[in-house]
């Protein structure tokens, strides 16, 4: 999900659609319908981001999985929004192996104006430790898909040793990047991302340590299956300001992670909001109105959906 400056909410549906919610209504026609996708398991249309200058250039970035006789692969495509339709596709990154599992991917612009995206290990753990491969990594690109000159490895790779990263955002005060990822059996992680660092998978995970690898600031066992992550920047919920919210799939809740005021690399408390109320939660973002928006993921064959699934929810203060 991503909000445009004019208040439109763009969001993806994994089978191949990009939809728009505008002026209180879901537009009947998708902005884009993709074909030729691999949509089995955890695959499909995954990440979506709007360019920081979207109001003038209309650029929308989408990560999707493409079917291929040699096996599915992920692709980053830039589109241009003309009205409520996406067109003029330009492939910026192609051929990243995809799979039915460990296939998480998100794409966001950072405060430095660079484009960041994540890829899971696509069920091949060893590739996360191979700097020549893009799976199991966080990547950093220029907005045209080229590699920034100040990247640590003269490649798109920003950090490595990730298993299945499905969410990341930047702290509103420090500007540091925080990331959520699935562990193997439990050991779901929340990490502070440091340029060029190795986050250990599959050598270490959870509380394990090694001098040349980074240990998370907190982890979850049993698993909560953390997905989208977003810091709250609004004013509507003043007690939530600068807290990290993480949508939990297996944990069927919204995680509110409060960081230590004196050391934001330490977790002060973790609350589980709406536990079990709406099922599996996939994404969380702050809206321009200061409210918190969530998407459910109950039609992903991991649970029994309710009649109204799947949904986008809006959290507002209690009156």
Beta strands, then each sheet from edge to edge (+ up, - down):
strand 1: 2-3
strand 2: 9-13
strand 3: 17-22
strand 4: 25-26
strand 5: 32-33
strand 6: 45-50
strand 7: 59-66
strand 8: 73-82
strand 9: 85-97
strand 10: 107-109
strand 11: 115-119
strand 12: 137-141
strand 13: 157-160
strand 14: 165-170
strand 15: 177-181
strand 16: 188-193
strand 17: 218-220
strand 18: 226-231
strand 19: 244-248
strand 20: 253-259
strand 21: 267-273
strand 22: 281-286
strand 23: 292-296
strand 24: 312-315
sheet 1: 1+ 2- 3+ 4-
sheet 2: 1+ 2- 3+ 5-
sheet 3: 6+ 7- 8+ 9-
sheet 4: 10+ 11- 12+ 13-
sheet 5: 14+ 15- 16+ 17-
sheet 6: 18+ 19- 20+ 21-
sheet 7: 22+ 23- 24+
end
